[in-house]
Amino acid sequence: MDNIELIKLGQKIKFERTKRDMSQEQLAELSNISIHGVSNIETGKADVKYTNLLKIAKAFNIKISELLDFNL
């Protein structure tokens, strides 16, 4: 993914998290990703591995394809 896509993905993950009134800490716990990792993903500072994307989608109880739909 390029930087623009990483930023959009991070924004989508943050949108889904806040829509569920979930903190970064709660998402980190549910997805078994560090809080620092969640923060870096949401800000577009880190490339997201498929396995972490799958964990985040499962934490939100949605499909990965929904995370990749950047139409907020």
Distance bins in CASP14 RR format, pairs under 12 A and 6 or more apart:
PFRMAT RR
TARGET T0000
AUTHOR 0000-0000-0000
RMODE 2
METHOD distances of the structure
MODEL  1
1 7 0 0 0 0 1 0 0 0 0 0 0
1 8 0 0 0 0 1 0 0 0 0 0 0
1 9 1 0 0 1 0 0 0 0 0 0 0
1 10 0 0 0 0 0 1 0 0 0 0 0
1 41 0 0 0 0 0 1 0 0 0 0 0
1 44 0 0 0 0 1 0 0 0 0 0 0
1 46 0 0 0 0 0 1 0 0 0 0 0
1 47 1 0 0 1 0 0 0 0 0 0 0
1 48 1 0 0 1 0 0 0 0 0 0 0
1 49 0 0 0 0 0 1 0 0 0 0 0
1 50 0 0 0 0 0 1 0 0 0 0 0
1 53 0 0 0 0 0 1 0 0 0 0 0
1 68 0 0 0 0 1 0 0 0 0 0 0
1 70 0 0 0 0 0 1 0 0 0 0 0
2 8 0 0 0 0 1 0 0 0 0 0 0
2 9 0 0 0 0 0 1 0 0 0 0 0
2 44 0 0 0 0 0 1 0 0 0 0 0
2 47 0 0 0 0 1 0 0 0 0 0 0
3 9 0 0 0 0 0 1 0 0 0 0 0
3 10 0 0 0 0 0 1 0 0 0 0 0
3 43 0 0 0 0 0 1 0 0 0 0 0
3 44 1 0 0 1 0 0 0 0 0 0 0
3 45 0 0 0 0 1 0 0 0 0 0 0
3 46 0 0 0 0 0 1 0 0 0 0 0
3 47 0 0 0 0 1 0 0 0 0 0 0
4 10 0 0 0 0 0 1 0 0 0 0 0
4 11 0 0 0 0 0 1 0 0 0 0 0
4 44 0 0 0 0 1 0 0 0 0 0 0
4 70 0 0 0 0 1 0 0 0 0 0 0
5 11 0 0 0 0 0 1 0 0 0 0 0
5 12 0 0 0 0 0 1 0 0 0 0 0
5 44 0 0 0 0 1 0 0 0 0 0 0
5 47 0 0 0 0 1 0 0 0 0 0 0
5 48 0 0 0 0 1 0 0 0 0 0 0
5 67 0 0 0 0 0 1 0 0 0 0 0
5 68 0 0 0 0 1 0 0 0 0 0 0
5 70 0 0 0 0 1 0 0 0 0 0 0
6 12 0 0 0 0 0 1 0 0 0 0 0
6 13 0 0 0 0 0 1 0 0 0 0 0
6 40 0 0 0 0 1 0 0 0 0 0 0
6 41 0 0 0 0 1 0 0 0 0 0 0
6 42 0 0 0 0 0 1 0 0 0 0 0
6 43 0 0 0 0 1 0 0 0 0 0 0
6 44 1 0 1 0 0 0 0 0 0 0 0
6 45 1 0 0 1 0 0 0 0 0 0 0
6 46 1 0 0 1 0 0 0 0 0 0 0
6 47 1 0 0 1 0 0 0 0 0 0 0
6 48 1 0 0 1 0 0 0 0 0 0 0
6 53 0 0 0 0 0 1 0 0 0 0 0
6 68 0 0 0 0 0 1 0 0 0 0 0
6 70 0 0 0 0 0 1 0 0 0 0 0
7 13 0 0 0 0 0 1 0 0 0 0 0
7 14 0 0 0 0 0 1 0 0 0 0 0
7 40 0 0 0 0 0 1 0 0 0 0 0
7 41 0 0 0 0 0 1 0 0 0 0 0
7 42 0 0 0 0 1 0 0 0 0 0 0
7 43 1 0 0 1 0 0 0 0 0 0 0
7 44 1 0 1 0 0 0 0 0 0 0 0
7 45 0 0 0 0 1 0 0 0 0 0 0
7 46 0 0 0 0 0 1 0 0 0 0 0
7 47 0 0 0 0 0 1 0 0 0 0 0
7 48 0 0 0 0 0 1 0 0 0 0 0
7 70 0 0 0 0 1 0 0 0 0 0 0
8 14 0 0 0 0 0 1 0 0 0 0 0
8 15 0 0 0 0 0 1 0 0 0 0 0
8 41 0 0 0 0 0 1 0 0 0 0 0
8 42 0 0 0 0 0 1 0 0 0 0 0
8 43 0 0 0 0 0 1 0 0 0 0 0
8 44 0 0 0 0 1 0 0 0 0 0 0
8 48 0 0 0 0 0 1 0 0 0 0 0
8 67 0 0 0 0 0 1 0 0 0 0 0
8 68 0 0 0 0 1 0 0 0 0 0 0
8 69 0 0 0 0 0 1 0 0 0 0 0
8 70 1 0 1 0 0 0 0 0 0 0 0
8 71 0 0 0 0 1 0 0 0 0 0 0
8 72 0 0 0 0 1 0 0 0 0 0 0
9 15 0 0 0 0 0 1 0 0 0 0 0
9 16 0 0 0 0 0 1 0 0 0 0 0
9 40 0 0 0 0 0 1 0 0 0 0 0
9 41 1 0 0 1 0 0 0 0 0 0 0
9 42 0 0 0 0 1 0 0 0 0 0 0
9 43 0 0 0 0 0 1 0 0 0 0 0
9 44 1 0 0 1 0 0 0 0 0 0 0
9 45 0 0 0 0 0 1 0 0 0 0 0
9 46 0 0 0 0 0 1 0 0 0 0 0
9 47 0 0 0 0 1 0 0 0 0 0 0
9 48 1 0 0 1 0 0 0 0 0 0 0
9 52 0 0 0 0 0 1 0 0 0 0 0
9 53 0 0 0 0 1 0 0 0 0 0 0
9 56 0 0 0 0 1 0 0 0 0 0 0
9 57 0 0 0 0 0 1 0 0 0 0 0
9 64 0 0 0 0 0 1 0 0 0 0 0
9 66 0 0 0 0 0 1 0 0 0 0 0
9 67 1 0 0 1 0 0 0 0 0 0 0
9 68 1 0 0 1 0 0 0 0 0 0 0
9 69 0 0 0 0 0 1 0 0 0 0 0
9 70 1 0 0 1 0 0 0 0 0 0 0
9 72 0 0 0 0 0 1 0 0 0 0 0
10 16 0 0 0 0 1 0 0 0 0 0 0
10 17 0 0 0 0 1 0 0 0 0 0 0
10 18 0 0 0 0 0 1 0 0 0 0 0
10 24 0 0 0 0 0 1 0 0 0 0 0
10 27 0 0 0 0 0 1 0 0 0 0 0
10 37 0 0 0 0 0 1 0 0 0 0 0
10 38 0 0 0 0 1 0 0 0 0 0 0
10 39 0 0 0 0 0 1 0 0 0 0 0
10 40 0 0 0 0 1 0 0 0 0 0 0
10 41 1 0 1 0 0 0 0 0 0 0 0
10 42 1 0 1 0 0 0 0 0 0 0 0
10 43 1 0 0 1 0 0 0 0 0 0 0
10 44 1 0 1 0 0 0 0 0 0 0 0
10 45 0 0 0 0 1 0 0 0 0 0 0
10 46 0 0 0 0 1 0 0 0 0 0 0
10 47 0 0 0 0 0 1 0 0 0 0 0
10 48 0 0 0 0 1 0 0 0 0 0 0
10 52 0 0 0 0 0 1 0 0 0 0 0
10 53 0 0 0 0 0 1 0 0 0 0 0
10 56 0 0 0 0 1 0 0 0 0 0 0
10 67 0 0 0 0 1 0 0 0 0 0 0
10 68 0 0 0 0 0 1 0 0 0 0 0
10 70 0 0 0 0 1 0 0 0 0 0 0
10 72 0 0 0 0 0 1 0 0 0 0 0
11 17 0 0 0 0 0 1 0 0 0 0 0
11 18 0 0 0 0 0 1 0 0 0 0 0
11 41 0 0 0 0 0 1 0 0 0 0 0
11 42 1 0 0 1 0 0 0 0 0 0 0
11 43 0 0 0 0 1 0 0 0 0 0 0
11 44 0 0 0 0 1 0 0 0 0 0 0
11 67 0 0 0 0 0 1 0 0 0 0 0
11 69 0 0 0 0 0 1 0 0 0 0 0
11 70 1 0 0 1 0 0 0 0 0 0 0
11 71 0 0 0 0 0 1 0 0 0 0 0
11 72 1 0 0 1 0 0 0 0 0 0 0
12 18 0 0 0 0 0 1 0 0 0 0 0
12 19 0 0 0 0 0 1 0 0 0 0 0
12 41 0 0 0 0 0 1 0 0 0 0 0
12 42 0 0 0 0 1 0 0 0 0 0 0
12 44 0 0 0 0 0 1 0 0 0 0 0
12 48 0 0 0 0 0 1 0 0 0 0 0
12 53 0 0 0 0 0 1 0 0 0 0 0
12 56 0 0 0 0 1 0 0 0 0 0 0
12 57 0 0 0 0 0 1 0 0 0 0 0
12 60 0 0 0 0 0 1 0 0 0 0 0
12 62 0 0 0 0 0 1 0 0 0 0 0
12 64 0 0 0 0 0 1 0 0 0 0 0
12 65 0 0 0 0 0 1 0 0 0 0 0
12 66 0 0 0 0 1 0 0 0 0 0 0
12 67 1 0 1 0 0 0 0 0 0 0 0
12 68 1 0 0 1 0 0 0 0 0 0 0
12 69 1 0 0 1 0 0 0 0 0 0 0
12 70 1 0 1 0 0 0 0 0 0 0 0
12 71 0 0 0 0 1 0 0 0 0 0 0
12 72 1 0 0 1 0 0 0 0 0 0 0
13 19 0 0 0 0 0 1 0 0 0 0 0
13 20 0 0 0 0 0 1 0 0 0 0 0
13 22 0 0 0 0 0 1 0 0 0 0 0
13 24 0 0 0 0 1 0 0 0 0 0 0
13 27 0 0 0 0 1 0 0 0 0 0 0
13 28 0 0 0 0 0 1 0 0 0 0 0
13 31 0 0 0 0 1 0 0 0 0 0 0
13 33 0 0 0 0 0 1 0 0 0 0 0
13 37 0 0 0 0 0 1 0 0 0 0 0
13 38 0 0 0 0 1 0 0 0 0 0 0
13 39 0 0 0 0 0 1 0 0 0 0 0
13 40 0 0 0 0 0 1 0 0 0 0 0
13 41 1 0 0 1 0 0 0 0 0 0 0
13 42 1 0 1 0 0 0 0 0 0 0 0
13 43 0 0 0 0 0 1 0 0 0 0 0
13 44 0 0 0 0 1 0 0 0 0 0 0
13 46 0 0 0 0 0 1 0 0 0 0 0
13 48 0 0 0 0 1 0 0 0 0 0 0
13 52 0 0 0 0 0 1 0 0 0 0 0
13 53 0 0 0 0 1 0 0 0 0 0 0
13 55 0 0 0 0 0 1 0 0 0 0 0
13 56 1 0 0 1 0 0 0 0 0 0 0
13 57 0 0 0 0 1 0 0 0 0 0 0
13 59 0 0 0 0 1 0 0 0 0 0 0
13 60 0 0 0 0 1 0 0 0 0 0 0
13 62 0 0 0 0 0 1 0 0 0 0 0
13 64 0 0 0 0 0 1 0 0 0 0 0
13 66 0 0 0 0 0 1 0 0 0 0 0
13 67 1 0 0 1 0 0 0 0 0 0 0
13 68 0 0 0 0 0 1 0 0 0 0 0
13 69 0 0 0 0 0 1 0 0 0 0 0
13 70 0 0 0 0 0 1 0 0 0 0 0
13 72 0 0 0 0 0 1 0 0 0 0 0
14 20 0 0 0 0 0 1 0 0 0 0 0
14 22 0 0 0 0 0 1 0 0 0 0 0
14 23 0 0 0 0 0 1 0 0 0 0 0
14 24 0 0 0 0 1 0 0 0 0 0 0
14 27 0 0 0 0 1 0 0 0 0 0 0
14 38 0 0 0 0 1 0 0 0 0 0 0
14 39 0 0 0 0 1 0 0 0 0 0 0
14 40 0 0 0 0 0 1 0 0 0 0 0
14 41 0 0 0 0 1 0 0 0 0 0 0
14 42 1 0 1 0 0 0 0 0 0 0 0
14 43 0 0 0 0 1 0 0 0 0 0 0
14 44 0 0 0 0 1 0 0 0 0 0 0
14 56 0 0 0 0 0 1 0 0 0 0 0
14 60 0 0 0 0 0 1 0 0 0 0 0
14 67 0 0 0 0 0 1 0 0 0 0 0
14 72 0 0 0 0 1 0 0 0 0 0 0
15 22 0 0 0 0 0 1 0 0 0 0 0
15 42 0 0 0 0 1 0 0 0 0 0 0
15 60 0 0 0 0 0 1 0 0 0 0 0
15 62 0 0 0 0 0 1 0 0 0 0 0
15 66 0 0 0 0 0 1 0 0 0 0 0
15 67 0 0 0 0 1 0 0 0 0 0 0
15 69 0 0 0 0 0 1 0 0 0 0 0
15 70 0 0 0 0 1 0 0 0 0 0 0
15 71 0 0 0 0 0 1 0 0 0 0 0
15 72 1 0 1 0 0 0 0 0 0 0 0
16 22 0 0 0 0 1 0 0 0 0 0 0
16 27 0 0 0 0 1 0 0 0 0 0 0
16 31 0 0 0 0 0 1 0 0 0 0 0
16 38 0 0 0 0 0 1 0 0 0 0 0
16 41 0 0 0 0 0 1 0 0 0 0 0
16 42 0 0 0 0 0 1 0 0 0 0 0
16 53 0 0 0 0 0 1 0 0 0 0 0
16 56 0 0 0 0 1 0 0 0 0 0 0
16 57 0 0 0 0 1 0 0 0 0 0 0
16 59 0 0 0 0 1 0 0 0 0 0 0
16 60 1 0 1 0 0 0 0 0 0 0 0
16 61 0 0 0 0 0 1 0 0 0 0 0
16 62 1 0 0 1 0 0 0 0 0 0 0
16 63 0 0 0 0 0 1 0 0 0 0 0
16 64 0 0 0 0 0 1 0 0 0 0 0
16 66 1 0 0 1 0 0 0 0 0 0 0
16 67 1 0 0 1 0 0 0 0 0 0 0
16 68 0 0 0 0 0 1 0 0 0 0 0
16 69 0 0 0 0 0 1 0 0 0 0 0
16 70 0 0 0 0 0 1 0 0 0 0 0
16 72 0 0 0 0 1 0 0 0 0 0 0
17 23 1 0 0 1 0 0 0 0 0 0 0
17 24 1 0 0 1 0 0 0 0 0 0 0
17 25 0 0 0 0 0 1 0 0 0 0 0
17 26 0 0 0 0 1 0 0 0 0 0 0
17 27 1 0 1 0 0 0 0 0 0 0 0
17 28 0 0 0 0 0 1 0 0 0 0 0
17 30 0 0 0 0 0 1 0 0 0 0 0
17 31 0 0 0 0 0 1 0 0 0 0 0
17 33 0 0 0 0 0 1 0 0 0 0 0
17 38 0 0 0 0 1 0 0 0 0 0 0
17 39 0 0 0 0 0 1 0 0 0 0 0
17 41 0 0 0 0 0 1 0 0 0 0 0
17 42 1 0 0 1 0 0 0 0 0 0 0
17 56 0 0 0 0 1 0 0 0 0 0 0
17 57 0 0 0 0 0 1 0 0 0 0 0
17 59 0 0 0 0 1 0 0 0 0 0 0
17 60 1 0 0 1 0 0 0 0 0 0 0
17 62 0 0 0 0 0 1 0 0 0 0 0
17 67 0 0 0 0 0 1 0 0 0 0 0
18 24 0 0 0 0 1 0 0 0 0 0 0
18 26 0 0 0 0 0 1 0 0 0 0 0
18 27 0 0 0 0 0 1 0 0 0 0 0
18 42 0 0 0 0 1 0 0 0 0 0 0
18 60 0 0 0 0 0 1 0 0 0 0 0
18 72 0 0 0 0 0 1 0 0 0 0 0
19 27 0 0 0 0 0 1 0 0 0 0 0
19 60 0 0 0 0 1 0 0 0 0 0 0
19 62 0 0 0 0 0 1 0 0 0 0 0
19 66 0 0 0 0 0 1 0 0 0 0 0
19 72 0 0 0 0 0 1 0 0 0 0 0
20 26 0 0 0 0 1 0 0 0 0 0 0
20 27 0 0 0 0 1 0 0 0 0 0 0
20 30 0 0 0 0 0 1 0 0 0 0 0
20 56 0 0 0 0 0 1 0 0 0 0 0
20 59 0 0 0 0 1 0 0 0 0 0 0
20 60 1 0 0 1 0 0 0 0 0 0 0
20 61 0 0 0 0 1 0 0 0 0 0 0
20 62 0 0 0 0 0 1 0 0 0 0 0
21 27 0 0 0 0 0 1 0 0 0 0 0
22 28 0 0 0 0 1 0 0 0 0 0 0
22 29 0 0 0 0 1 0 0 0 0 0 0
22 30 1 0 0 1 0 0 0 0 0 0 0
22 31 0 0 0 0 0 1 0 0 0 0 0
22 38 0 0 0 0 0 1 0 0 0 0 0
22 42 0 0 0 0 0 1 0 0 0 0 0
22 56 0 0 0 0 0 1 0 0 0 0 0
22 59 0 0 0 0 1 0 0 0 0 0 0
22 60 0 0 0 0 1 0 0 0 0 0 0
22 61 0 0 0 0 0 1 0 0 0 0 0
23 29 0 0 0 0 1 0 0 0 0 0 0
23 30 0 0 0 0 0 1 0 0 0 0 0
23 35 0 0 0 0 1 0 0 0 0 0 0
23 38 0 0 0 0 1 0 0 0 0 0 0
23 39 0 0 0 0 0 1 0 0 0 0 0
23 42 0 0 0 0 0 1 0 0 0 0 0
24 30 0 0 0 0 0 1 0 0 0 0 0
24 31 0 0 0 0 0 1 0 0 0 0 0
24 33 0 0 0 0 1 0 0 0 0 0 0
24 34 0 0 0 0 1 0 0 0 0 0 0
24 35 1 0 1 0 0 0 0 0 0 0 0
24 36 0 0 0 0 1 0 0 0 0 0 0
24 37 0 0 0 0 1 0 0 0 0 0 0
24 38 1 0 1 0 0 0 0 0 0 0 0
24 39 1 0 1 0 0 0 0 0 0 0 0
24 40 0 0 0 0 0 1 0 0 0 0 0
24 41 0 0 0 0 1 0 0 0 0 0 0
24 42 1 0 0 1 0 0 0 0 0 0 0
24 43 0 0 0 0 0 1 0 0 0 0 0
24 56 0 0 0 0 0 1 0 0 0 0 0
24 59 0 0 0 0 0 1 0 0 0 0 0
25 31 0 0 0 0 0 1 0 0 0 0 0
25 33 0 0 0 0 0 1 0 0 0 0 0
25 34 0 0 0 0 0 1 0 0 0 0 0
25 35 1 0 1 0 0 0 0 0 0 0 0
25 36 0 0 0 0 0 1 0 0 0 0 0
25 37 0 0 0 0 0 1 0 0 0 0 0
25 38 0 0 0 0 1 0 0 0 0 0 0
25 39 0 0 0 0 0 1 0 0 0 0 0
26 33 0 0 0 0 0 1 0 0 0 0 0
26 35 0 0 0 0 1 0 0 0 0 0 0
26 38 0 0 0 0 1 0 0 0 0 0 0
26 56 0 0 0 0 0 1 0 0 0 0 0
26 59 0 0 0 0 1 0 0 0 0 0 0
26 60 0 0 0 0 0 1 0 0 0 0 0
27 33 1 0 0 1 0 0 0 0 0 0 0
27 34 0 0 0 0 0 1 0 0 0 0 0
27 35 0 0 0 0 1 0 0 0 0 0 0
27 37 0 0 0 0 1 0 0 0 0 0 0
27 38 1 0 1 0 0 0 0 0 0 0 0
27 39 0 0 0 0 1 0 0 0 0 0 0
27 41 0 0 0 0 1 0 0 0 0 0 0
27 42 0 0 0 0 1 0 0 0 0 0 0
27 52 0 0 0 0 0 1 0 0 0 0 0
27 55 0 0 0 0 1 0 0 0 0 0 0
27 56 1 0 0 1 0 0 0 0 0 0 0
27 57 0 0 0 0 0 1 0 0 0 0 0
27 58 0 0 0 0 0 1 0 0 0 0 0
27 59 1 0 1 0 0 0 0 0 0 0 0
27 60 0 0 0 0 1 0 0 0 0 0 0
28 34 1 0 0 1 0 0 0 0 0 0 0
28 35 1 0 1 0 0 0 0 0 0 0 0
28 36 0 0 0 0 1 0 0 0 0 0 0
28 37 1 0 0 1 0 0 0 0 0 0 0
28 38 1 0 1 0 0 0 0 0 0 0 0
28 39 0 0 0 0 1 0 0 0 0 0 0
28 40 0 0 0 0 0 1 0 0 0 0 0
28 41 0 0 0 0 0 1 0 0 0 0 0
28 42 0 0 0 0 0 1 0 0 0 0 0
28 52 0 0 0 0 0 1 0 0 0 0 0
28 55 0 0 0 0 0 1 0 0 0 0 0
28 56 0 0 0 0 1 0 0 0 0 0 0
28 59 0 0 0 0 1 0 0 0 0 0 0
29 35 0 0 0 0 1 0 0 0 0 0 0
29 38 0 0 0 0 1 0 0 0 0 0 0
29 55 0 0 0 0 0 1 0 0 0 0 0
29 59 0 0 0 0 1 0 0 0 0 0 0
30 38 0 0 0 0 0 1 0 0 0 0 0
30 55 0 0 0 0 1 0 0 0 0 0 0
30 56 0 0 0 0 1 0 0 0 0 0 0
30 57 0 0 0 0 0 1 0 0 0 0 0
30 58 0 0 0 0 1 0 0 0 0 0 0
30 59 1 1 0 0 0 0 0 0 0 0 0
30 60 0 0 0 0 1 0 0 0 0 0 0
30 61 0 0 0 0 1 0 0 0 0 0 0
31 37 0 0 0 0 1 0 0 0 0 0 0
31 38 1 0 0 1 0 0 0 0 0 0 0
31 41 0 0 0 0 1 0 0 0 0 0 0
31 48 0 0 0 0 0 1 0 0 0 0 0
31 49 0 0 0 0 0 1 0 0 0 0 0
31 51 0 0 0 0 0 1 0 0 0 0 0
31 52 1 0 0 1 0 0 0 0 0 0 0
31 53 0 0 0 0 1 0 0 0 0 0 0
31 54 0 0 0 0 1 0 0 0 0 0 0
31 55 1 0 1 0 0 0 0 0 0 0 0
31 56 1 0 1 0 0 0 0 0 0 0 0
31 57 0 0 0 0 1 0 0 0 0 0 0
31 58 1 0 0 1 0 0 0 0 0 0 0
31 59 1 0 1 0 0 0 0 0 0 0 0
31 60 0 0 0 0 1 0 0 0 0 0 0
31 61 0 0 0 0 0 1 0 0 0 0 0
31 67 0 0 0 0 0 1 0 0 0 0 0
32 38 0 0 0 0 0 1 0 0 0 0 0
32 51 0 0 0 0 1 0 0 0 0 0 0
32 52 0 0 0 0 1 0 0 0 0 0 0
32 54 0 0 0 0 0 1 0 0 0 0 0
32 55 1 0 0 1 0 0 0 0 0 0 0
32 56 0 0 0 0 0 1 0 0 0 0 0
32 58 0 0 0 0 1 0 0 0 0 0 0
32 59 0 0 0 0 1 0 0 0 0 0 0
33 39 0 0 0 0 1 0 0 0 0 0 0
33 40 0 0 0 0 1 0 0 0 0 0 0
33 41 1 0 0 1 0 0 0 0 0 0 0
33 42 0 0 0 0 0 1 0 0 0 0 0
33 46 0 0 0 0 0 1 0 0 0 0 0
33 48 0 0 0 0 1 0 0 0 0 0 0
33 49 0 0 0 0 1 0 0 0 0 0 0
33 51 0 0 0 0 1 0 0 0 0 0 0
33 52 1 0 1 0 0 0 0 0 0 0 0
33 53 0 0 0 0 0 1 0 0 0 0 0
33 54 0 0 0 0 0 1 0 0 0 0 0
33 55 1 0 0 1 0 0 0 0 0 0 0
33 56 1 0 0 1 0 0 0 0 0 0 0
33 58 0 0 0 0 0 1 0 0 0 0 0
33 59 0 0 0 0 1 0 0 0 0 0 0
34 40 0 0 0 0 1 0 0 0 0 0 0
34 41 0 0 0 0 0 1 0 0 0 0 0
34 46 0 0 0 0 0 1 0 0 0 0 0
34 52 0 0 0 0 0 1 0 0 0 0 0
34 55 0 0 0 0 0 1 0 0 0 0 0
35 41 0 0 0 0 0 1 0 0 0 0 0
35 42 0 0 0 0 0 1 0 0 0 0 0
36 42 0 0 0 0 0 1 0 0 0 0 0
36 43 0 0 0 0 0 1 0 0 0 0 0
36 45 0 0 0 0 1 0 0 0 0 0 0
36 46 0 0 0 0 1 0 0 0 0 0 0
37 43 0 0 0 0 1 0 0 0 0 0 0
37 44 0 0 0 0 0 1 0 0 0 0 0
37 45 0 0 0 0 1 0 0 0 0 0 0
37 46 1 0 0 1 0 0 0 0 0 0 0
37 47 0 0 0 0 0 1 0 0 0 0 0
37 48 0 0 0 0 1 0 0 0 0 0 0
37 49 0 0 0 0 0 1 0 0 0 0 0
37 52 0 0 0 0 1 0 0 0 0 0 0
37 55 0 0 0 0 0 1 0 0 0 0 0
37 56 0 0 0 0 0 1 0 0 0 0 0
38 44 0 0 0 0 0 1 0 0 0 0 0
38 45 0 0 0 0 0 1 0 0 0 0 0
38 46 0 0 0 0 1 0 0 0 0 0 0
38 48 0 0 0 0 0 1 0 0 0 0 0
38 52 0 0 0 0 1 0 0 0 0 0 0
38 55 0 0 0 0 0 1 0 0 0 0 0
38 56 0 0 0 0 1 0 0 0 0 0 0
38 59 0 0 0 0 1 0 0 0 0 0 0
39 45 0 0 0 0 1 0 0 0 0 0 0
39 46 0 0 0 0 1 0 0 0 0 0 0
40 46 1 1 0 0 0 0 0 0 0 0 0
40 47 0 0 0 0 1 0 0 0 0 0 0
40 48 0 0 0 0 1 0 0 0 0 0 0
40 52 0 0 0 0 0 1 0 0 0 0 0
41 47 0 0 0 0 1 0 0 0 0 0 0
41 48 1 0 1 0 0 0 0 0 0 0 0
41 49 0 0 0 0 1 0 0 0 0 0 0
41 52 1 0 0 1 0 0 0 0 0 0 0
41 53 0 0 0 0 1 0 0 0 0 0 0
41 55 0 0 0 0 0 1 0 0 0 0 0
41 56 1 0 0 1 0 0 0 0 0 0 0
41 67 0 0 0 0 0 1 0 0 0 0 0
42 48 0 0 0 0 0 1 0 0 0 0 0
42 56 0 0 0 0 0 1 0 0 0 0 0
42 67 0 0 0 0 0 1 0 0 0 0 0
46 52 0 0 0 0 1 0 0 0 0 0 0
46 53 0 0 0 0 0 1 0 0 0 0 0
47 53 0 0 0 0 0 1 0 0 0 0 0
48 54 0 0 0 0 1 0 0 0 0 0 0
48 55 0 0 0 0 1 0 0 0 0 0 0
48 56 0 0 0 0 1 0 0 0 0 0 0
48 57 0 0 0 0 0 1 0 0 0 0 0
48 64 0 0 0 0 0 1 0 0 0 0 0
48 67 0 0 0 0 1 0 0 0 0 0 0
48 68 0 0 0 0 0 1 0 0 0 0 0
49 55 0 0 0 0 1 0 0 0 0 0 0
49 56 0 0 0 0 0 1 0 0 0 0 0
50 56 0 0 0 0 0 1 0 0 0 0 0
50 57 0 0 0 0 0 1 0 0 0 0 0
50 64 0 0 0 0 1 0 0 0 0 0 0
50 67 0 0 0 0 0 1 0 0 0 0 0
50 68 0 0 0 0 0 1 0 0 0 0 0
51 57 0 0 0 0 0 1 0 0 0 0 0
51 58 0 0 0 0 0 1 0 0 0 0 0
51 64 0 0 0 0 0 1 0 0 0 0 0
52 58 0 0 0 0 0 1 0 0 0 0 0
52 59 0 0 0 0 0 1 0 0 0 0 0
52 64 0 0 0 0 0 1 0 0 0 0 0
52 67 0 0 0 0 0 1 0 0 0 0 0
53 59 0 0 0 0 0 1 0 0 0 0 0
53 60 0 0 0 0 0 1 0 0 0 0 0
53 62 0 0 0 0 0 1 0 0 0 0 0
53 63 0 0 0 0 0 1 0 0 0 0 0
53 64 1 0 1 0 0 0 0 0 0 0 0
53 65 0 0 0 0 0 1 0 0 0 0 0
53 66 0 0 0 0 0 1 0 0 0 0 0
53 67 1 0 0 1 0 0 0 0 0 0 0
53 68 0 0 0 0 1 0 0 0 0 0 0
54 60 0 0 0 0 0 1 0 0 0 0 0
54 62 0 0 0 0 0 1 0 0 0 0 0
54 63 0 0 0 0 1 0 0 0 0 0 0
54 64 1 0 0 1 0 0 0 0 0 0 0
54 65 0 0 0 0 0 1 0 0 0 0 0
54 67 0 0 0 0 1 0 0 0 0 0 0
54 68 0 0 0 0 0 1 0 0 0 0 0
55 64 0 0 0 0 0 1 0 0 0 0 0
55 67 0 0 0 0 0 1 0 0 0 0 0
56 62 0 0 0 0 1 0 0 0 0 0 0
56 63 0 0 0 0 0 1 0 0 0 0 0
56 64 0 0 0 0 1 0 0 0 0 0 0
56 66 0 0 0 0 0 1 0 0 0 0 0
56 67 1 0 0 1 0 0 0 0 0 0 0
56 68 0 0 0 0 0 1 0 0 0 0 0
57 63 1 0 0 1 0 0 0 0 0 0 0
57 64 1 0 1 0 0 0 0 0 0 0 0
57 65 0 0 0 0 1 0 0 0 0 0 0
57 66 1 0 0 1 0 0 0 0 0 0 0
57 67 1 0 1 0 0 0 0 0 0 0 0
57 68 0 0 0 0 1 0 0 0 0 0 0
57 69 0 0 0 0 0 1 0 0 0 0 0
58 64 0 0 0 0 1 0 0 0 0 0 0
58 66 0 0 0 0 0 1 0 0 0 0 0
58 67 0 0 0 0 0 1 0 0 0 0 0
59 67 0 0 0 0 0 1 0 0 0 0 0
60 66 0 0 0 0 1 0 0 0 0 0 0
60 67 1 0 0 1 0 0 0 0 0 0 0
61 67 0 0 0 0 0 1 0 0 0 0 0
62 68 0 0 0 0 0 1 0 0 0 0 0
62 69 0 0 0 0 1 0 0 0 0 0 0
63 69 0 0 0 0 1 0 0 0 0 0 0
66 72 0 0 0 0 0 1 0 0 0 0 0
END
